[in-house]
């Protein structure tokens, strides 16, 4: 058969005896193709090339009519023919964008958009960037597109296209929409429309939570909705539960689709929602959404996060908390007779009269409260005239009680504020996706003696909506790996924070000083890093994992180094440090000139690494003991710089040794004289002094 990829074939003509000059190319008839390259090979064989006509799906033929040629005696020749199947109709199927995923960049790196197609053979030189729309201030990084391949869920190899975009803030979302014609395949067919957004509906566990879906067709078309990654025990109202765990429903009323979680579930999970429909012009449209569902325990406040949000009321009395800043929010099932709205951090809203001055009904009769530029609350199905003073509170501190487990799944987001009476467990379960516990205005006070457990992933994030938002850990234990602060949170730790993972636990509060009157501990190989200044009146404990404080450390707190660990002070520090028994630990001082703390417990397996004292032939250490024998002063000099270290304990002045740390800096060790048994003779013990 012949096709677009192979549209020609060699035809051979073989005779029983030579036709001589009577057989020419004019004697050949071709159907659905042409003959070229007619050539005589021997007296009785000829060949030519048959090339199929483009745009044909039919049978091609080559024939020679009877009597069109003769032999040398003048006898008329017989007829002959052959056929071939032809399909050169071309690829007319538009390539679909089957998946759009986004990965947020680390630090100042751009974020990534990965587009997956329904086929290979895309035109790798074509991308119309004018067909891409990005929301929420995110912009395309010019000339950043790269092509690749991957394997889809059915095992087929398909093309991918990767773009870089400017990095949004932690916890924010954006939508990427590719209009029809953004890409084309090798046959010139233009890609269909596709969009990826991230919505965050919130509601009460055990009751319907609106999925916050809107009609992507804008035409009221019948839309097939498939929801994947639905946790066990969750149901999609009206949908069919498939054997693979997904849920499917066909509807032209996306506005009403809801999910119901088990009544004992609290937390957040991301649902993979895909929608397909047929447009008026017959083309297929599709859209994918990472739908973050927040479910709060019955009786708990329902919180809006710092972007566009959709919240759903329960059958009970609900408190909806909106803390500055929010996006454009919609509330479903608001009961004007029983529910309340708490406005936190909005200085212009202190009374119901202030609300009335900024409230009006929209074209559908829904009450809309405008809080500021890009910040609003729409009460679906509630007229403004139905609202009264009792529906609003202002800067009331919310209270959340958690005696069980509150779970934030991989890639999910959960906002909280106020007093969190956590006697149970709050988990952040990232396996690679950004998983965010968002602390909203005016902050959170953790009490109740519970635990916050972060999985061993750098993508776990506990962060605020601004540097003035504070997390006060009164008595909880926060442990694991990830980011605590994300540059957008103040931290007052009175409980325990432990870095237990192979990934680091990074405390980054931006420009604010971390306050610690509890314990900051590292047991995992990833260690604990505080990126800024620390006011420490509590304990720092390097206990199998390293601790690094990049800023200054003030206060009268203490530190302990044990279990083969290192404690590093990047700036001036006043913290007293003790080496535990058999610690084999290291105290690393980047600014030893300004270290004013005391150091105790040094033995022969411990090290003082002085990063501002160069090691060389002129480097020396001098120890001067106190008169009372309680300690002394160790002065280390490289000839240009001196570090004066205050030691606790009894030390031999001649037993301090200096070495290069491998980076040209000075390491101080203590190797005291000791007695070693060498033999027994004549009933006496002889010993050598080893220095």
C-alpha positions in Angstrom: 0.0 0.0 0.0 1.0 3.6 -0.6 0.6 6.5 1.9 1.8 10.0 2.7 5.0 8.6 4.1 5.6 6.2 1.2 3.7 7.4 -1.9 5.6 5.7 -4.8 6.5 2.2 -6.0 8.6 0.6 -8.7 6.6 -1.2 -11.4 8.3 -4.0 -13.4 7.0 -5.0 -16.9 8.1 -8.5 -18.0 7.3 -10.0 -21.5 7.5 -13.6 -22.7 9.5 -12.4 -25.8 10.9 -9.1 -26.8 8.3 -6.4 -27.9 11.0 -4.4 -29.5 10.3 -0.8 -30.3 6.6 -1.3 -30.2 6.4 -0.9 -26.4 6.7 2.6 -25.1 5.6 4.6 -22.0 2.5 5.7 -24.0 1.2 2.2 -23.9 1.0 2.4 -20.0 -2.2 3.6 -18.3 -2.0 4.8 -14.7 -5.1 5.3 -12.4 -4.8 7.5 -9.3 -1.2 8.2 -10.0 1.5 8.9 -12.6 4.2 6.9 -14.3 7.7 8.4 -14.5 11.2 7.0 -15.2 10.3 4.5 -17.9 13.4 2.4 -18.6 14.2 -0.7 -20.6 16.4 -3.1 -18.6 16.7 -6.2 -20.9 15.1 -7.3 -24.1 12.1 -8.5 -22.2 12.0 -6.4 -19.0 11.2 -2.7 -18.3 10.6 -0.7 -15.1 9.0 2.6 -14.2 8.0 4.5 -11.0 4.3 4.8 -10.0 3.7 7.9 -7.7 0.3 8.0 -6.0 -1.9 11.1 -6.3 -2.0 13.3 -3.1 -5.3 13.4 -1.2 -6.6 10.0 -2.4 -7.9 7.1 -0.5 -8.6 4.5 -3.2 -7.0 1.8 -5.4 -4.2 2.7 -7.8 -3.6 0.7 -10.9 -1.1 0.3 -13.8 -2.2 -1.4 -16.9 -1.1 -2.2 -20.5 -4.0 -2.7 -23.1 -4.1 -5.7 -25.4 -2.8 -5.0 -28.9 -0.9 -1.9 -27.8 2.4 -3.6 -28.6 3.6 -6.5 -30.9 6.4 -9.0 -31.0 9.0 -9.0 -33.8 6.7 -11.1 -36.0 3.9 -8.6 -35.7 1.7 -10.6 -33.4 -0.4 -8.4 -31.0 0.4 -8.6 -27.3 -2.0 -9.5 -24.5 -3.2 -7.2 -21.7 -1.6 -6.9 -18.3 -2.3 -5.0 -15.0 -1.5 -4.6 -11.3 -3.1 -2.7 -8.4 -2.1 -1.1 -5.1 -4.0 0.3 -2.2 -3.5 4.1 -1.7 -4.2 6.3 1.3 -2.7 9.7 0.8 -5.7 11.5 2.2 -3.3 13.1 4.7 -3.5 13.5 8.5 -6.4 15.8 9.1 -6.8 15.2 12.8 -6.1 18.2 15.0 -3.6 17.5 17.8 -5.1 17.7 21.2 -3.4 19.1 24.3 -4.1 16.3 26.7 -2.4 17.7 29.8 -0.9 20.9 31.1 1.1 20.8 34.3 2.9 23.5 36.2 5.9 23.2 38.5 6.8 26.1 40.7 10.5 27.1 40.6 12.8 27.1 43.7 14.2 30.4 45.0 14.4 32.9 42.1 14.1 30.3 39.4 11.3 30.5 36.9 8.3 28.2 37.0 7.7 25.6 34.4 4.7 24.7 32.2 4.7 21.3 30.6 2.3 20.7 27.7 1.5 17.1 26.7 0.0 16.3 23.2 -2.1 13.4 21.9 0.5 12.4 19.3 4.1 12.5 18.2 5.1 14.3 15.0 4.4 17.8 16.2 6.0 20.7 14.3 9.0 21.5 16.5 9.7 24.8 14.9 6.2 26.3 15.4 4.7 27.9 18.6 2.5 30.9 18.4 3.0 32.6 21.8 0.2 35.1 21.1 -2.2 32.2 21.6 -1.0 31.7 25.2 -2.9 33.6 27.9 -1.5 33.6 31.5 -3.3 35.1 34.5 -2.4 36.6 37.9 0.6 38.6 36.7 2.5 35.5 35.4 4.5 36.2 32.2 6.2 34.0 29.6 10.0 33.9 29.6 10.9 34.7 26.0 12.5 32.0 23.8 12.2 29.4 26.6 10.3 26.6 24.7 11.8 23.1 24.4 10.4 20.0 22.8 10.6 16.5 24.2 8.7 13.2 24.5 7.1 11.2 27.3 4.9 8.2 27.7 1.2 8.7 28.4 -1.0 6.7 30.6 -1.6 4.1 27.9 2.1 3.6 27.2 2.1 5.6 24.0 5.0 7.9 23.2 3.8 11.5 22.8 5.3 14.9 22.3 5.8 17.5 25.1 6.6 21.2 25.0 8.1 22.9 28.1 7.9 26.6 28.7 9.3 28.9 31.5 7.2 31.5 33.1 7.9 34.1 35.8 7.6 32.5 39.2 4.4 33.3 41.2 4.4 33.7 44.9 4.1 30.6 47.1 0.5 29.5 47.3 -0.8 31.6 44.4 -2.3 30.1 41.3 -2.6 31.1 37.7 -4.3 29.8 34.6 -2.6 28.9 31.4 -4.9 28.9 28.3 -3.7 27.9 24.8 -6.1 29.1 22.2 -6.7 27.1 19.0 -3.6 27.3 16.7 -0.9 27.7 19.4 0.8 24.6 17.9 0.5 22.4 14.8 1.6 18.9 13.8 3.8 17.8 11.0 0.8 17.7 8.6 -0.1 21.3 9.4 -3.2 20.6 11.6 -3.6 23.3 14.2 -4.0 22.3 17.9 -7.2 22.6 19.7 -8.0 24.9 22.7 -6.9 23.8 26.1 -6.6 25.4 29.5 -5.3 24.6 33.0 -6.3 26.4 36.1 -6.3 25.7 39.8 -9.4 26.4 41.8 -9.7 26.0 45.6 -13.2 25.2 46.8 -13.7 25.0 50.6 -16.5 23.7 52.8 -17.5 21.4 55.6 -16.6 17.7 55.8 -19.5 15.3 55.3 -21.6 17.8 53.4 -21.6 18.9 49.7 -18.7 21.2 48.7 -19.1 23.0 45.4 -16.3 22.1 43.0 -16.2 25.7 41.7 -16.4 24.6 38.0 -17.6 27.0 35.3 -18.6 26.3 31.7 -15.4 26.3 29.6 -17.3 26.0 26.3 -19.2 29.3 27.0 -22.0 27.8 24.9 -23.9 25.6 27.4 -22.6 22.5 25.7 -22.9 19.0 27.2 -19.6 18.4 29.0 -18.1 15.2 30.0 -16.3 15.6 33.4 -13.8 13.1 34.7 -12.5 13.4 38.2 -9.4 11.5 39.2 -7.2 11.2 42.3 -10.4 11.1 44.5 -9.5 9.9 48.0 -11.2 6.8 49.3 -14.6 7.5 50.8 -15.1 10.7 48.8 -18.0 10.9 46.3 -18.8 13.1 43.4 -22.5 13.8 43.5 -24.4 12.4 40.6 -21.3 10.9 38.9 -20.5 7.3 38.1 -17.7 5.6 40.1 -15.5 3.8 37.6 -13.4 0.7 38.1 -10.1 2.7 38.0 -11.3 4.9 40.9 -12.2 7.9 38.7 -15.7 9.5 38.6 -17.5 10.5 35.4 -20.5 12.6 34.7 -22.1 14.4 31.7 -23.7 17.7 32.4 -24.4 21.2 31.1 -24.6 22.5 34.7 -21.1 22.5 36.0 -22.1 25.2 38.5 -23.9 22.7 40.6 -21.3 19.8 40.8 -20.3 19.0 44.3 -18.0 16.6 46.2 -18.7 15.0 49.6 -15.9 14.0 51.9 -16.3 11.6 54.9 -17.5 13.5 58.0 -14.4 12.6 59.9 -12.0 14.0 57.3 -10.3 17.4 57.8 -7.8 18.9 55.5 -7.2 19.4 51.7 -6.7 17.3 48.6 -6.2 18.0 44.9 -8.6 16.5 42.5 -7.6 16.0 38.8 -10.6 17.3 36.9 -10.7 17.0 33.1 -13.5 18.2 30.8 -14.2 17.6 27.2 -17.0 18.9 24.9 -17.9 19.6 21.3 -17.8 23.2 20.1 -20.4 24.7 17.8 -18.0 24.4 14.9 -17.6 20.6 15.5 -14.1 20.8 17.0 -13.3 19.2 20.4 -12.5 21.4 23.4 -10.8 20.1 26.5 -9.7 21.6 29.8 -7.9 20.3 32.9 -8.1 21.7 36.4 -6.1 20.9 39.6 -9.1 21.4 41.9 -8.0 21.9 45.5 -10.7 20.9 47.9 -10.5 22.2 51.5 -12.8 20.4 54.0 -13.1 21.7 57.6 -14.5 19.7 60.4 -18.2 20.3 61.3 -18.4 23.4 63.6 -15.0 24.7 62.4 -14.7 28.1 60.6 -14.4 27.9 56.8 -11.4 29.9 55.6 -10.8 31.6 52.3 -7.2 31.6 51.0 -5.4 34.6 49.6 -6.6 34.1 46.0 -9.9 33.5 44.2 -11.9 31.0 46.2 -15.3 29.2 46.3 -16.7 28.3 49.7 -19.8 26.2 50.6 -21.9 26.4 53.7 -23.1 23.5 55.7 -26.4 22.7 57.3 -25.2 24.2 60.6 -24.2 27.6 61.7 -21.1 28.6 59.7 -18.5 31.2 60.2 -16.7 32.2 56.9 -13.4 33.8 57.5 -12.0 36.3 55.0 -8.6 37.7 55.9 -6.8 40.5 54.0 -5.9 39.8 51.3 -8.3 37.6 49.3 -9.3 37.3 45.7 -12.7 37.3 44.1 -14.6 34.8 46.3 -18.0 33.1 46.0 -20.0 31.6 48.8 -22.6 28.9 48.1 -25.3 27.8 50.6 -25.0 30.9 52.8 -27.8 30.9 55.3 -28.6 34.5 56.1 -30.6 33.4 59.2 -27.7 31.6 60.8 -24.3 32.2 59.1 -21.7 34.9 59.7 -18.8 36.5 57.8 -15.7 37.5 59.7 -13.7 40.2 58.0 -10.1 40.3 59.3 -7.6 43.0 58.5 -9.9 45.3 56.6 -9.5 48.7 58.2 -12.3 50.2 56.3 -14.8 47.6 57.6 -15.7 48.0 61.2 -19.5 47.9 61.2 -22.4 46.7 59.1 -22.8 50.2 57.8 -19.4 50.0 56.3 -20.4 46.7 54.6 -23.6 48.3 53.3 -21.6 51.1 51.8 -19.6 48.6 49.7 -22.4 46.1 48.9 -24.8 45.8 46.0 -26.7 43.1 44.1 -25.3 41.9 40.8 -27.3 41.2 37.6 -28.4 37.9 39.0 -29.5 39.3 42.3 -26.6 38.0 44.3 -25.1 40.2 47.1 -21.6 41.3 46.2 -19.3 42.9 48.9 -16.4 44.8 47.4 -13.5 44.8 49.8 -10.9 46.4 47.6 -9.3 46.1 44.2 -9.6 42.5 43.1 -11.1 41.5 46.4 -14.8 40.7 46.7 -17.3 38.3 48.2 -20.4 37.1 46.2 -23.1 35.4 48.2 -24.7 33.0 45.6 -28.5 33.2 45.8 -28.6 35.7 48.7 -29.9 39.3 48.1 -28.2 42.1 50.0 -31.6 43.0 51.5 -31.6 39.7 53.4 -28.4 40.5 55.3 -28.2 42.2 58.7 -25.8 43.3 61.3 -25.7 39.8 62.8 -24.3 38.3 59.7 -20.9 40.1 60.2 -18.1 40.2 62.7 -14.9 42.2 62.4 -11.4 41.0 63.4 -12.8 38.2 65.5 -10.2 35.6 66.3 -11.3 32.2 64.8 -10.9 29.1 66.9 -10.2 25.6 65.3 -10.2 22.5 67.4 -8.3 19.4 66.1 -8.1 16.3 68.3 -7.8 13.9 65.3 -5.9 14.2 62.1 -5.9 17.1 59.6 -4.3 16.0 56.3 -3.0 18.3 53.6 -2.3 16.0 50.6 0.4 16.3 48.0 0.1 19.5 46.0 -2.8 20.8 48.2 -3.3 24.0 50.1 -5.1 24.7 53.4 -5.6 28.2 54.9 -5.9 28.6 58.7 -5.8 31.5 61.2 -6.6 32.3 64.8 -6.2 29.9 67.7 -5.6 26.3 66.7 -6.2 23.9 69.6 -4.3 21.0 68.1 -4.1 18.1 70.5 -4.0 15.8 67.4 -1.9 15.7 64.2 -1.7 18.0 61.2 0.2 16.5 58.3 1.7 18.0 55.2 2.1 15.0 52.8 4.1 16.3 49.9 5.7 13.8 47.5 7.1 16.5 45.3 4.2 18.9 44.7 4.1 22.2 46.6 2.0 21.4 49.7 1.0 24.6 51.6 -0.4 25.3 55.0 -1.2 29.0 54.5 -1.3 31.1 57.6 -3.6 34.1 56.9 -4.1 37.3 58.9 -3.5 38.0 61.6 -1.7 34.7 62.2 -2.0 31.4 64.1 -1.3 30.4 67.6 -0.7 26.7 67.9 -1.6 25.2 71.3 -2.9 21.9 72.7 0.4 20.0 72.7 -0.2 18.3 69.3 2.1 17.6 66.4 2.6 19.0 62.9 4.3 16.4 60.8 5.9 17.3 57.4 6.9 14.5 55.1 10.5 14.2 53.9 10.1 16.6 51.0 11.5 20.1 50.3 8.1 21.0 48.8 6.3 21.2 52.2 5.6 24.8 53.0 4.2 26.6 56.0 4.0 30.2 55.0 1.9 33.4 55.5 0.2 35.9 53.3 2.7 38.6 54.3 5.7 39.1 56.6 3.5 40.7 59.3 1.6 37.4 59.7 2.9 35.5 62.7 3.0 31.8 63.6 3.2 31.3 67.4 4.0 27.8 68.3 3.0 27.7 71.9 3.6 24.0 72.7 3.3 21.9 69.5 6.0 19.8 68.0 6.7 20.7 64.3 8.9 18.1 62.6 10.0 17.0 59.2 11.4 18.7 56.1 10.4 21.6 53.9 10.0 25.3 54.3 8.9 27.1 57.4 8.1 30.7 56.6 8.8 30.8 52.9 10.0 34.4 53.4 6.4 35.5 54.2 5.9 34.6 57.9 7.1 35.7 61.4 7.9 32.9 63.8 7.7 32.7 67.6 8.7 29.2 68.7 7.9 28.3 72.3 7.5 24.6 71.6 9.7 22.2 69.6 10.8 22.3 66.0 12.8 19.3 64.7 14.4 18.7 61.3 14.1 15.0 60.9 14.3 14.4 57.2 17.0 13.7 54.6 15.8 17.0 53.1 16.4 20.2 55.0 14.0 22.1 57.2 14.5 25.7 56.2 13.2 28.5 58.5 13.0 31.6 56.3 11.0 34.5 57.8 12.2 37.2 55.4 13.4 40.2 57.2 11.9 39.4 60.6 13.9 37.9 63.5 13.0 34.3 64.5 12.2 34.1 68.2 13.0 30.8 70.0 12.3 30.2 73.7 11.6 26.5 73.0 13.8 24.0 71.2 15.2 24.0 67.7 16.6 20.5 67.0 18.1 18.6 64.0 18.2 14.8 63.9 17.9 14.2 60.1 20.7 14.3 57.6 19.1 17.3 55.8 19.6 19.5 58.8 18.0 22.7 60.0 18.7 26.1 58.5 17.6 29.5 59.8 18.2 31.9 57.0 18.1 35.1 59.1 18.6 36.4 62.6 17.6 34.4 65.7 16.6 35.7 69.2 17.3 32.6 71.2 16.4 32.2 74.9 15.8 28.5 74.4 17.8 25.6 73.2 19.5 24.7 69.9 20.3 21.0 69.6 22.4 19.5 66.8 21.5 15.9 67.6 22.4 13.8 64.6 21.7 16.6 62.1 23.5 19.9 61.4 22.1 23.3 62.4 23.0 26.4 60.5 22.1 29.9 61.6 23.0 32.3 58.8 22.2 35.5 60.7 23.1 36.9 64.1 22.1 35.0 67.3 21.2 37.0 70.3 19.8 36.1 73.7 20.8 34.0 76.7 19.8 30.7 75.2 22.0 27.6 75.0 23.1 25.1 72.4 24.2 21.5 72.5 26.2 19.6 69.9 26.0 15.8 69.9 25.9 12.7 67.8 28.5 13.6 65.1 26.8 16.9 64.3 27.7 20.5 63.5 26.4 23.8 64.7 27.3 26.8 62.5 26.8 30.4 63.4 27.0 32.6 60.2 27.1 35.9 62.2 27.8 37.2 65.6 26.4 35.0 68.4 26.1 35.2 72.2 24.8 31.6 72.6 26.7 29.3 75.0 27.6 26.0 73.4 28.2 22.6 75.1 29.6 19.5 73.4 27.8 16.5 74.6 29.7 13.4 75.9 31.3 11.6 72.9 29.8 14.2 70.6 32.5 14.1 67.9 30.9 17.4 66.9 31.9 20.7 65.3 31.2 24.3 66.2 31.7 26.3 63.0 32.0 30.1 63.5 31.9 32.3 60.4 32.4 35.4 62.6 34.5 34.2 65.4 35.6 37.7 66.1 32.1 38.5 67.3 31.3 35.3 69.1 30.7 36.1 72.8 29.2 32.9 74.0 31.0 30.3 76.2 32.1 26.9 75.0 32.2 23.8 77.2 32.6 20.1 77.1 35.4 20.0 74.4 37.2 16.7 74.2 39.6 15.2 71.7 36.9 14.3 69.2 35.4 17.8 68.9 36.4 20.6 66.6 36.2 24.4 66.4 36.2 25.6 62.8 37.0 29.3 62.5 36.1 30.4 59.0 37.6 33.9 59.5 41.0 32.8 60.7 43.3 31.7 57.9 45.5 28.7 58.4 49.2 29.1 57.7 52.7 29.0 59.2 52.0 32.0 61.4 48.7 30.7 62.8 48.9 30.2 66.5 46.7 29.4 69.5 47.3 30.6 73.1 45.3 29.4 76.1 45.1 31.3 79.4 43.3 29.6 82.3 41.2 31.5 84.8 42.6 31.7 88.3 39.7 29.7 89.8 40.2 26.9 87.2 36.6 27.1 85.9 37.8 27.8 82.4 39.9 30.2 80.4 40.5 32.1 77.2 41.7 30.7 73.9 43.1 33.2 71.5 43.6 32.1 67.9 45.5 34.4 65.5 46.6 34.2 61.9 48.8 37.3 62.3 46.2 39.7 60.9 43.0 38.6 62.8 42.4 37.4 66.4 39.5 35.4 67.8 39.1 35.2 71.5 37.0 32.2 72.7 35.8 31.7 76.2 36.0 28.1 77.3 34.4 26.4 80.3 36.2 23.5 82.0 39.8 22.5 82.8 42.2 22.4 79.8 45.9 21.8 79.2 47.3 24.9 77.5 49.7 22.9 75.4 47.1 20.5 74.1 45.2 22.7 71.6 46.2 21.8 68.0 45.6 23.7 64.8 45.0 22.4 61.3 43.6 23.3 57.9 39.9 22.6 57.4 40.4 22.0 53.7 39.2 25.4 52.7 42.2 27.4 54.0 40.6 28.1 57.4 41.7 27.1 60.8 40.3 24.1 62.8 41.1 23.9 66.5 41.1 20.5 68.2 42.0 19.5 71.8 44.4 16.6 72.2 45.3 16.3 75.9 48.1 14.1 77.3 46.8 10.7 78.4 48.3 7.6 80.0 48.3 4.4 77.9 49.0 1.0 79.5 52.1 -0.6 77.8 53.0 -3.6 80.0 53.2 -5.2 83.4 56.6 -6.3 84.9 57.8 -7.2 88.3 54.4 -6.4 89.7 54.6 -2.8 88.6 52.6 -1.0 85.9 54.7 1.0 83.5 53.1 3.7 81.4 54.1 6.0 78.6 52.9 9.6 78.3 51.3 10.2 74.9 51.1 13.8 73.8 
